[in-house]
Amino acid sequence: MNVTVQQGKIEREPAEVLVLTHFEGDERLNDQAAALDRILGGPLRGLLKSGEFEGKLNQSVLLHAPGKTPAKRVLLVGLGKKKDARVDYIRQAMGTAVKRVRQAGASSFVTCLHGEDLSKTSAVELAQALVEGAILGTYQFTEYLSDKKADNKQVSRLTVLATDARQLADLKEGARRGTATAEAAMLVRDLCNHPSNVMTPTRVASEAKKIGHERSVRVKILERAHVERLGMGAFLGVARGSHEPPKFIILEYNGSRRNGKPIVIVGKTITFDTGGISLKPSENMEQMKADMTGGAEVLATVRAASRLRLPIRLIGILPATENMPGGRAIKPGDVLKSLSGKSIEVQNTDAEGRLILADGLAYAARLKPAAVIDIATLTGACVVALGQFAIGMFGNNEDLKRAVRDSGMKAGERVWEMPLWEEYFEQLKSDVADMRNIGGRGGGMITAALFLSKFVGDHPWVHLDIASTDWSERERAYIPKGPTGIGTRLLIQYLIDQSLS
């Protein structure tokens, strides 16, 4: 989508559709809507008085306005109750709006800044949310459809009006951020929508090389022989059952003049997870093509950091492989030697994500990082504990956890902290190795995170379990059915916030 920011008045702007918003319970229209309503002869006030439009979150009504205004149509979208409102409601309203615009057959729309009454929210953040919602709401994946009629109905242009010249710079910066973050999430959705016979570890490496053409980004791909020499026995153990060669992918973005300590992000990149010898049930197994969501989000985050030219040093790590059964696959009871030197008894081959992350985190520790964040579709226990609206968070550093939590609130991708208490390690003790890779049914999300903590070293670290949010069973305002890309904008927002601190 092409996004333009310019100065203008909403009631004078030619448009296929003008998009306005209204808070539930407000008896009066906001200034922009009121100015337009006077020209139209009062239909917007009429909708409020009749109760036909109440302003409930994502409620919408479309009016035609031939001849009375340069705009052909007016779309009014609800923001919910002002006392409950948060910046994500702007994102949702714009996701709802862009769908209605597309349904109306229009290819563009015009809007202005919304939610200026929200406390502690800058114009930059509001503009970013507006643009994110609009772009994310357009998402469609039609790569494998022989009839691609859906492609013919695309909203290709958004104009954001600054009613005051003093807003222009902030709105342009917000639009710049919103475009980069939304396009990153769309990239993740695309990568995870591709079937696993297409999106193999080799294809993931190819996608990483494309990102290597971005400004100040370098890519290094470690092949199996190199990984063997390094001693990544946990990662290679998972890869043994697959005919697809594993790839250990490293991307480095350096936007800082100072060669300081890097922020390192590590993403679980299982391009398909059968469970291995501990085979998963067949129901919903097709969703396991998205078990690489963490890695896809690392790729997209590095690209966004480059496009935003953030003044930071960032390293992304993707241990990429399939988890397949086969004659050479690891078996329950096998012992693997990890890069850190710690030995791991494999009691369940379907707990493979923590194995590849163990070596990814140990590699990250060697880079002397300022902070490490890993992101992974790690545990079904996360889904049980948190449902579909919260990302599970663990960590060893209060400042880092607080920063991630704050960035998640801004991005509308909220986290919920879970305990990382050493007592839970009792469940991971092994009779034959330093630890085992499962800890039983109780506290499964916690024991998985505690397992990972043993490979981090002394560096500030946060683990994000996105198994509860990476896939949606239904379409929401700006979230599609299927792979969601949730977690991507949180990571990018964290990097933006760090670059400003």
C-alpha positions in Angstrom: 0.0 0.0 0.0 1.2 3.5 -0.9 0.9 5.8 2.1 1.0 9.6 1.7 0.9 12.2 4.5 -0.2 15.7 3.5 -1.8 18.8 5.0 -5.5 19.3 4.3 -9.0 19.6 5.6 -11.1 16.4 5.7 -14.3 18.1 4.4 -12.5 19.5 1.3 -10.5 16.4 0.3 -11.4 14.5 -2.8 -11.6 10.8 -1.9 -13.2 7.5 -2.9 -13.9 7.0 0.8 -13.4 9.3 3.8 -12.8 7.4 7.0 -13.8 9.0 10.3 -14.0 7.6 13.8 -16.1 8.0 16.9 -15.9 7.0 20.6 -18.8 5.1 22.0 -20.8 7.3 24.4 -19.6 10.6 23.0 -22.7 12.7 22.3 -20.8 15.1 20.0 -18.9 14.3 16.9 -15.1 15.1 16.8 -14.0 18.3 15.0 -13.3 16.6 11.7 -16.5 14.6 11.6 -18.6 17.6 12.7 -17.1 19.8 9.9 -18.0 17.2 7.3 -21.4 16.6 8.8 -22.4 20.3 8.4 -21.7 20.0 4.7 -23.6 16.8 4.4 -26.6 18.2 6.2 -26.4 16.2 9.5 -26.6 12.5 8.6 -23.8 11.6 11.0 -25.5 13.2 14.0 -28.7 11.5 12.8 -27.0 8.1 13.1 -25.9 8.8 16.6 -29.3 10.1 17.7 -31.2 7.2 16.2 -28.8 4.7 17.8 -28.1 3.1 14.4 -24.4 3.9 15.1 -23.2 3.8 18.7 -19.4 3.9 18.2 -18.8 0.4 19.5 -15.3 -0.9 18.8 -15.1 -1.8 15.1 -18.7 -1.0 14.4 -18.9 0.7 11.0 -21.4 2.4 8.7 -20.9 3.5 5.1 -22.7 6.6 3.6 -22.8 7.9 0.1 -22.4 11.6 -0.4 -22.8 12.5 -4.1 -22.3 16.1 -4.9 -22.2 17.5 -1.3 -18.5 17.0 -0.7 -15.5 16.1 -2.9 -15.6 12.6 -1.3 -17.8 9.9 -2.9 -18.4 8.0 0.4 -18.0 8.5 4.1 -17.1 5.6 6.4 -17.7 6.0 10.2 -15.9 3.4 12.4 -16.3 3.0 16.2 -13.4 3.2 18.7 -15.2 1.8 21.7 -15.5 3.6 25.0 -13.0 6.3 25.6 -12.2 5.3 29.2 -11.2 1.8 27.9 -9.4 2.9 24.8 -5.8 2.1 24.0 -3.7 2.7 20.9 -4.5 -0.8 19.5 -8.1 0.3 19.1 -6.9 2.7 16.4 -5.1 -0.2 14.7 -8.3 -2.3 14.9 -10.5 0.5 13.6 -8.2 1.0 10.6 -8.1 -2.7 9.9 -11.9 -2.8 9.9 -12.0 0.3 7.7 -9.8 -1.0 5.0 -11.9 -4.2 4.7 -15.1 -2.1 4.3 -13.3 0.1 1.7 -12.3 -3.0 -0.2 -15.8 -4.4 0.0 -17.1 -1.1 -1.5 -14.8 -1.6 -4.5 -12.7 1.4 -3.8 -8.9 1.3 -4.2 -8.0 4.2 -1.9 -9.2 6.1 1.1 -8.4 9.3 3.1 -8.4 9.7 6.8 -6.9 11.9 9.5 -5.2 11.3 12.9 -7.5 9.5 15.4 -7.4 9.1 19.2 -5.7 12.3 20.0 -7.5 12.3 23.4 -5.6 9.1 24.4 -3.3 9.9 27.3 0.5 9.3 27.1 0.3 8.6 23.4 2.2 10.7 20.9 1.1 11.7 17.4 3.9 9.5 16.1 2.5 6.5 17.9 -1.1 7.2 16.8 0.0 7.6 13.1 2.1 4.4 13.3 -0.9 2.5 14.7 -3.2 3.9 12.0 -0.9 2.9 9.2 -0.2 -0.5 10.6 -3.9 -1.3 11.0 -4.6 -0.2 7.4 -1.8 -2.1 5.8 -2.3 -5.3 7.9 -6.0 -5.3 7.2 -5.3 -5.6 3.5 -3.6 -9.0 3.9 -4.5 -11.8 1.5 -2.5 -14.9 0.6 -3.4 -16.2 -2.9 -0.1 -17.6 -4.1 -1.5 -21.1 -4.8 -4.9 -20.2 -6.0 -5.5 -20.8 -9.7 -8.4 -18.2 -9.6 -6.9 -15.1 -8.1 -9.9 -12.8 -8.4 -9.2 -11.6 -4.9 -6.1 -9.9 -6.2 -8.4 -7.6 -8.3 -9.8 -6.0 -5.2 -6.9 -4.3 -3.5 -6.8 -1.1 -1.5 -3.6 0.3 -2.9 -3.4 3.9 -1.5 -3.9 5.6 1.9 -3.7 9.4 2.4 -3.4 10.7 6.0 -4.3 14.3 6.4 -2.5 16.6 8.9 -5.1 19.2 9.9 -2.2 21.3 11.3 1.1 21.9 9.6 2.8 21.3 13.0 1.6 17.7 12.8 3.3 16.9 9.5 6.7 15.8 10.7 5.2 13.5 13.4 2.7 12.0 11.1 5.3 11.3 8.5 7.6 9.6 11.0 4.7 7.5 12.3 3.7 6.5 8.8 7.3 5.5 8.1 7.5 3.3 11.1 4.0 1.9 10.6 4.8 0.9 7.0 8.0 -0.8 7.9 6.5 -2.7 10.9 3.3 -3.8 9.0 5.3 -4.9 5.9 7.5 -7.0 8.3 4.4 -8.7 9.8 3.1 -9.3 6.3 6.4 -10.9 5.3 6.1 -13.3 8.3 2.6 -14.2 7.3 3.7 -15.0 3.7 6.7 -17.1 4.9 4.5 -19.1 7.2 1.6 -19.5 4.8 3.9 -21.3 2.2 3.7 -25.0 2.6 6.7 -26.9 4.0 7.5 -28.5 0.6 8.2 -25.0 -0.5 9.5 -23.3 2.6 12.3 -25.7 3.4 15.4 -24.7 5.4 17.2 -24.1 2.1 14.4 -21.7 1.1 14.6 -19.9 4.4 18.3 -19.4 3.8 17.5 -18.0 0.4 15.0 -15.5 2.0 17.8 -14.5 4.4 20.1 -13.9 1.5 17.5 -11.5 0.0 17.5 -9.5 3.2 21.3 -9.5 3.0 20.8 -7.0 0.1 19.3 -4.5 2.5 21.3 -1.6 3.8 24.0 -2.5 6.3 23.0 -6.2 6.5 25.3 -9.1 6.2 24.3 -12.8 6.1 26.2 -15.9 6.9 24.9 -19.5 6.4 26.5 -22.3 8.3 26.1 -25.7 6.5 25.9 -29.0 8.3 29.7 -29.7 8.2 30.5 -26.3 9.8 27.8 -26.8 12.4 29.2 -30.3 13.2 32.7 -28.8 13.7 31.3 -26.2 16.1 29.6 -29.0 18.1 25.9 -28.1 17.9 24.8 -31.6 18.7 21.3 -30.5 19.9 20.5 -28.7 16.7 21.9 -31.5 14.5 20.1 -34.1 16.6 16.7 -32.6 15.5 17.9 -32.4 11.9 18.9 -36.1 11.7 15.5 -37.4 10.7 15.1 -35.1 7.7 16.4 -35.4 4.1 16.4 -31.5 4.0 19.8 -30.2 4.9 19.8 -27.9 8.1 20.9 -24.3 7.9 22.2 -22.2 10.7 21.5 -18.7 9.6 23.1 -15.5 11.0 22.1 -12.0 9.9 23.9 -8.9 11.2 22.7 -5.4 10.9 25.0 -2.6 12.0 23.4 0.8 11.9 25.5 2.2 14.7 28.7 4.1 14.3 29.9 2.6 17.5 30.8 -1.0 17.5 29.1 -1.7 20.8 27.5 -4.9 22.1 24.7 -6.2 19.9 21.1 -7.0 20.6 20.7 -10.7 19.6 17.4 -12.2 18.6 17.0 -16.0 18.2 14.1 -17.5 16.4 12.9 -21.1 16.4 12.9 -22.2 12.7 11.3 -25.6 12.4 10.0 -25.5 8.8 7.7 -28.5 9.6 7.2 -30.4 12.9 5.9 -33.9 12.7 7.0 -34.5 16.3 9.7 -36.9 15.1 9.6 -40.4 16.5 7.2 -39.0 19.1 4.8 -38.4 16.3 2.0 -35.8 16.7 -1.6 -36.6 16.1 -2.7 -36.0 12.5 -5.4 -33.4 13.5 -4.3 -29.9 12.7 -0.8 -31.1 11.9 -0.9 -29.0 8.7 -0.5 -25.9 11.0 3.0 -27.1 11.8 4.2 -25.4 8.6 4.1 -22.3 10.9 6.5 -23.8 13.5 9.1 -21.5 11.9 7.3 -18.4 12.9 10.0 -17.3 15.3 12.7 -17.5 12.7 10.5 -15.7 10.1 10.0 -12.9 12.7 13.7 -12.6 13.1 14.2 -12.2 9.4 11.5 -9.6 9.2 12.8 -7.7 12.2 16.3 -7.4 10.8 14.8 -6.1 7.5 12.7 -3.6 9.3 15.6 -2.4 11.4 17.6 -1.8 8.2 14.7 0.0 6.4 14.1 2.2 9.4 17.9 2.8 9.7 17.8 2.3 13.4 21.1 3.3 15.1 21.7 -0.1 16.7 23.7 -3.2 16.2 21.5 -6.2 15.8 22.2 -9.9 15.1 19.5 -12.4 14.2 20.0 -16.2 14.5 17.9 -18.9 12.9 18.6 -22.6 13.5 16.5 -24.0 10.6 15.5 -27.6 10.1 12.6 -30.0 9.8 11.7 -32.4 12.6 10.9 -35.6 10.9 10.8 -39.4 11.7 13.2 -41.6 9.8 15.8 -44.3 10.1 18.4 -41.8 11.4 16.0 -39.7 13.6 16.8 -39.3 17.2 14.8 -41.6 19.6 13.5 -41.2 23.1 16.4 -42.0 25.4 19.1 -40.7 23.1 21.6 -38.3 24.6 22.8 -35.2 22.7 25.9 -33.0 23.4 25.0 -29.3 23.0 27.3 -26.5 21.9 27.5 -25.3 25.5 29.0 -28.7 26.5 25.9 -29.7 28.5 24.4 -33.1 27.7 20.6 -33.6 27.1 18.6 -36.7 27.4 15.8 -36.7 24.8 12.7 -38.1 26.4 10.3 -36.7 23.8 11.4 -35.9 20.2 8.4 -33.5 19.9 10.1 -31.2 22.4 12.6 -30.2 19.6 12.3 -26.4 19.6 14.1 -26.1 22.9 16.9 -28.3 21.5 17.6 -26.2 18.5 17.3 -23.0 20.6 19.7 -24.4 23.1 22.5 -24.3 20.5 21.2 -21.0 19.1 21.3 -19.3 22.5 24.7 -20.8 23.3 26.0 -19.3 20.0 24.4 -16.0 20.9 26.2 -16.0 24.3 29.5 -16.1 22.5 28.7 -12.8 20.8 28.9 -10.9 24.1 25.4 -9.4 23.7 23.8 -6.4 25.4 20.6 -8.4 25.4 19.2 -11.7 24.0 15.6 -12.3 23.1 14.4 -15.6 21.8 11.0 -16.0 20.2 9.4 -19.4 19.5 6.2 -21.4 19.0 7.5 -23.5 21.8 4.8 -25.2 23.9 1.2 -26.3 23.7 1.2 -25.5 27.4 1.3 -21.8 26.5 -1.9 -22.1 24.6 -3.6 -23.8 27.6 -2.3 -21.2 30.1 -2.8 -18.0 28.1 -5.3 -18.7 25.3 -4.8 -16.7 22.1 -4.3 -13.1 23.2 -1.1 -13.1 25.3 2.5 -14.0 24.6 4.2 -15.9 27.4 7.3 -14.1 28.7 10.1 -15.3 30.9 13.5 -13.6 31.6 16.4 -13.1 33.9 16.6 -9.3 33.8 14.0 -6.9 35.2 14.9 -3.9 33.0 14.8 -6.0 29.8 11.5 -7.6 30.8 10.0 -4.2 31.5 11.2 -2.8 28.2 9.7 -5.8 26.3 6.4 -5.4 28.2 6.2 -1.7 27.4 7.0 -2.3 23.7 4.4 -5.0 23.6 1.7 -2.7 24.9 2.6 -0.1 22.3 2.5 -2.7 19.5 -0.7 -4.3 20.6 1.1 -7.6 21.1 0.9 -7.9 24.9 3.1 -10.2 27.0 2.3 -11.9 30.3 5.2 -12.8 32.6 5.4 -16.4 34.0 7.7 -17.5 36.8 11.2 -18.8 36.1 11.8 -20.4 39.5 14.7 -22.8 40.0 12.5 -25.2 41.9 10.9 -26.3 38.6 14.3 -27.7 37.4 13.7 -30.7 39.6 11.3 -31.8 36.8 14.2 -31.6 34.2 16.7 -33.7 36.1 18.0 -36.8 34.2 19.5 -40.0 35.5 22.0 -40.2 32.6 22.6 -36.6 31.4 22.9 -33.0 32.7 19.2 -32.6 32.0 16.3 -34.0 30.0 14.2 -32.1 27.4 10.8 -32.4 29.1 9.6 -31.9 32.6 6.2 -33.6 32.6 2.7 -32.1 32.2 2.8 -29.7 35.1 4.1 -26.3 34.3 5.2 -27.3 30.8 5.7 -23.7 29.6 7.8 -23.0 32.6 10.0 -26.0 32.4 10.6 -25.3 28.7 11.8 -21.8 29.5 13.9 -23.0 32.4 15.6 -25.5 30.1 16.5 -22.6 27.7 17.8 -20.5 30.6 20.6 -23.0 31.1 22.2 -22.0 27.8 22.0 -18.2 28.1 24.9 -17.5 30.3 25.0 -14.3 32.4 23.6 -12.0 29.7 20.2 -10.2 30.0 17.7 -12.5 28.3 13.9 -12.8 27.6 12.1 -15.7 26.2 8.8 -15.2 24.3 6.6 -18.2 23.8 4.2 -17.3 20.9 2.6 -20.7 20.5 -0.6 -19.1 21.8 -0.7 -16.2 19.3 1.0 -17.4 16.1 -2.1 -18.9 14.5 -5.7 -17.6 14.5 -8.7 -19.8 13.9 -10.8 -16.8 12.8 -10.3 -13.4 11.1 -10.1 -10.4 13.3 -9.8 -6.7 12.6 -6.3 -6.7 11.3 -5.4 -10.3 12.1 -6.1 -12.9 9.3 -7.1 -16.5 9.8 -4.0 -18.7 9.8 -0.5 -17.3 10.5 -0.7 -14.0 12.3 2.8 -12.7 12.5 2.2 -11.7 16.1 5.5 -10.9 17.9 7.1 -9.2 14.9 5.9 -5.7 15.7 6.7 -6.2 19.4 10.4 -7.0 18.4 10.6 -4.0 16.1 9.0 -1.7 18.6 11.5 -2.8 21.2 14.3 -1.9 18.8 12.7 1.4 18.0 12.4 2.2 21.7 16.0 1.2 22.4 17.2 3.4 19.5 15.5 6.3 21.1 16.7 5.7 24.7 
